[in-house]
Amino acid sequence: MALMMPKPEEEILANRDLLIERLRKILPADNVIDDEVSRRAYECDALTMYRQLPLVVVLPETVPQVSAVMALANEMNVKVVPRGAGTSLSGGSLPLGDGILLGLSKFNKVLEIDYPNRCASLQPGVTNLAITKAVEHKGFYYAPDPSSQIACSIGGNVGENSGGVHCLKYGLTTNNLLGLEIVLIDGEIVQLGGKHLDSEAYDLMGLMTGSEGLLGIVTEVTVRILQKPQTVRGLLFGFPTLDDGGNCVADIIAAGIIPGGLEMMDNMAIVAADDFQPCGYPRDVESLLICELDGTDSEVDHLIARVSEIAKQNNASVIRVAETEEERLQFWAGRKNAFPAVGAIGPDYLCMDGTIPRKELSRVLAGMRELSDKHGLRVANVFHAGDGNLHPLILYDASIDGDIERAEAFGADILRLCVDVGGVLTGEHGVGVEKRDLMHTMFSEADLEQQQRVKCAFDPNHRLNPGKVFPTLHRCAELGKMHVHKGKVPFPELPRF
C-alpha cells in the first residue's frame, strides 16, 4: 500500500460538506452532529484544561456502521478520534479540528452473560458499574472498579487499561479481559481472543489494551466475571504522619498479605471527603488507610488481626474494623467521592496519575510537599497505595493568570519524581496529551521509535487519534515496513481553555 501523506487541514475543511453528506448516507441523520452548538458538548473530556471543537461528531449504533465510517475516513484521508464516556483524565479523547469524533455511547448493551464460563460479552459503551449490576443477582461481579465506574465505559477502560480499588488483588483491565472485537483504520473487523482462558499466537489483545485509541476502535468486549467472596470486611487506620501510613502499606505487602483494596488519603483529602460525603473519618490524622480483606470467614478474621497489629507497629492512632456491611461501605464512601470532594474546595483541580514502587511512598509524598511550596499551589493526595498508583490533585484557579501553567509545571515535576524513584508516568489514566511531552523522561528515542513502529503497522498514515501519547511524529514509510523516516515533526501546542 503506497504511503498517503496527510492532507493540509485547509483541504479537509474544504471537503467537510462532502464528508458530512457521505456520513449521512451511512448513519441516521440525527447521529451525525455538525452544528457548532451541539459539537460543543464534545470539545473536551474530563481533562477540561484543553478544548477543541471537532470537525464533525458521529454516533454509530452498529458494528457495520463503525466499519463504514472508518472505511470512509480512510478513503478521504480524514483523522478519527474515538470517544467513550468522555471521562478520560489525560485528554485521550480530545477532538481534532480536522477530524471525525467517533462516539460509542450508543453501544450500550450487555450482549451475553455466560455464567458457566464466568464471562460476559458487552458493547463498549456499557458502564463499568453496569457490568456488576447485571450479574450481582447471581453472586458475581466485575473486579476492576475505577472511581468513575458509575460513568466510565468498558471500551474506555480497555483503551486506558483502567484499574481501581480492587486492582491490587484482582488485576487491571488487561487481567480481566478474554476477548475483543476491533475495527481497524480501513474498516476491517478483527476478532481477538474469545471466551477461552488464553489466546493463541501473538498477544494482540494485550497490545490493544492500553493503546489509547491509537490502533483500532473497540466494538465488543468479553470480560471475566468473578464470584463474590464469602466474607468482605473493611478496616480504617489513622496515622499521625504520612510516613507512618506509607510504611504501614509497605509492611502489609511485605508480610505477604494482599488485601482486596488498600487506599490512602492525606489530611486535606480526608477533611474534604468527610465534608462532601460525611463518613466519620478521623479529621485529626495526617494519613488515612482504608483496607479491605476478603475470603473465607476464618481467613478474614486471621488477616484482620495481622493487619491491625502491623498498623499498631506503625503508630496507628485510629483502628476501626467494620462490623456491618453498611459500615464497610461508609468507609469507602469518602474515598469513592474524593475527586468531587476536592473539587468542592477549589475552583479547579488537575488530577495526576503516576505509579511508584511502594517502598518509595514516603519519599515521594515528602517530595510533593516540597514541590507544593515551590509552585505555590496546594495538593491533596488520594491513591491506590497497595500498588503505588498515586493520584495527586493539584488545586488551582483558571481565572488567575499563570495558575494553569503553574499547575502543569507542578504536575510535570510530580511525574518526573515518580520516574526518578523507579516508577512510571501513568498507572491507569493513560498518556493522552497530558503526559505526551514527558515521554522522553521515561523512554529513549529508540524506545519511542519501536513503539511507533507498532503504530505504523496498524495506522500507516497516523489518522487514528493522532497527537496523543507520542511527543514527536515519525512518519511511516509504508504499511508493513519495519522502519521509520528519520524526520520528526513536533506536534503543535495544545488548545487551552
Stockholm file with secondary structure:
# STOCKHOLM 1.0

chainA/1-497         MALMMPKPEEEILANRDLLIERLRKILPADNVIDDEVSRRAYECDALTMYRQLPLVVVLPETVPQVSAVMALANEMNVKVVPRGAGTSLSGGSLPLGDGILLGLSKFNKVLEIDYPNRCASLQPGVTNLAITKAVEHKGFYYAPDPSSQIACSIGGNVGENSGGVHCLKYGLTTNNLLGLEIVLIDGEIVQLGGKHLDSEAYDLMGLMTGSEGLLGIVTEVTVRILQKPQTVRGLLFGFPTLDDGGNCVADIIAAGIIPGGLEMMDNMAIVAADDFQPCGYPRDVESLLICELDGTDSEVDHLIARVSEIAKQNNASVIRVAETEEERLQFWAGRKNAFPAVGAIGPDYLCMDGTIPRKELSRVLAGMRELSDKHGLRVANVFHAGDGNLHPLILYDASIDGDIERAEAFGADILRLCVDVGGVLTGEHGVGVEKRDLMHTMFSEADLEQQQRVKCAFDPNHRLNPGKVFPTLHRCAELGKMHVHKGKVPFPELPRF
#=GR chainA/1-497 SS CCCCCCCCHHHHHHTHHHHHHHHHHHSCGGGEECSHHHHGGGSCCSCTTBCCCCSEEECCCSHHHHHHHHHHHHHHTCEEEEESSSCCSSCTTCCCTTEEEEECTTCCCEEEEETTTTEEEECTTSBHHHHHHHHGGGTEECCCBCTTTTTCBHHHHHHHTCCBTTHHHHCCGGGGEEEEEEECTTSCEEEEECSSSSCSSSCHHHHHTTCTTSSCEEEEEEEECEECCSEEEEEEEEESSHHHHHHHHHHHHHTTCCCSEEEEEEHHHHHHHHHHSCCCCCTTCSEEEEEEEEESHHHHHHHHHHHHHHHHHTTCSEEEECCSHHHHHHHHHHHHTHHHHHHTTSSEEEECCEECCGGGHHHHHHHHHHHHHHHTCCEEEEEEGGGTEEEEEEEECTTSTTHHHHHHHHHHHHHHHHHHTTCBSCSSSCCTTTTGGGGGGTSCHHHHHHHHHHHHHHCTTCCBSTTSSCSEEEEESSTTCSCEEEEEEECCCCCBC
#=GC SS_cons         CCCCCCCCHHHHHHTHHHHHHHHHHHSCGGGEECSHHHHGGGSCCSCTTBCCCCSEEECCCSHHHHHHHHHHHHHHTCEEEEESSSCCSSCTTCCCTTEEEEECTTCCCEEEEETTTTEEEECTTSBHHHHHHHHGGGTEECCCBCTTTTTCBHHHHHHHTCCBTTHHHHCCGGGGEEEEEEECTTSCEEEEECSSSSCSSSCHHHHHTTCTTSSCEEEEEEEECEECCSEEEEEEEEESSHHHHHHHHHHHHHTTCCCSEEEEEEHHHHHHHHHHSCCCCCTTCSEEEEEEEEESHHHHHHHHHHHHHHHHHTTCSEEEECCSHHHHHHHHHHHHTHHHHHHTTSSEEEECCEECCGGGHHHHHHHHHHHHHHHTCCEEEEEEGGGTEEEEEEEECTTSTTHHHHHHHHHHHHHHHHHHTTCBSCSSSCCTTTTGGGGGGTSCHHHHHHHHHHHHHHCTTCCBSTTSSCSEEEEESSTTCSCEEEEEEECCCCCBC
//
